[in-house]
Amino acid sequence: MSVKQFLRSMNQKLAGKLTQSSEFRERMWIVNVRESTLKNEAFVVSEDSFSEPMQWMRRQNYSEYMIDELNQLRLSQSINFTVGNAEHCILRVK
């Protein structure tokens, strides 16, 4: 591999990592947590305020499967999970 090819490859990898890093910071979620008919909470989760992707979800004990599913959501798509005794309805808004 020539030096030129090596540098081009490294540049592409770096650009990909930077794009991936900035993309997670732009994501925003609406999370509705229902523990019962009387206890229902909603959160706006902006990943801009966290230091790593899905940090809020990890703190809520989401499994790796759940996090993988969330990573695949596109804008305006939603998904439901059961975490402990609560149902989490998550909508990706940004």
Buried (B, 14 or more C-beta within 10 A) or exposed (E): EEEEEEEEEEEEEEEEEEEEEEEBBEBBBBBBBBEEEEEEEEBEBBBEEBEEBBBBBBEBEBEEEBEEBBEEBEEEEEBEBEBEEBBBBBBBBE
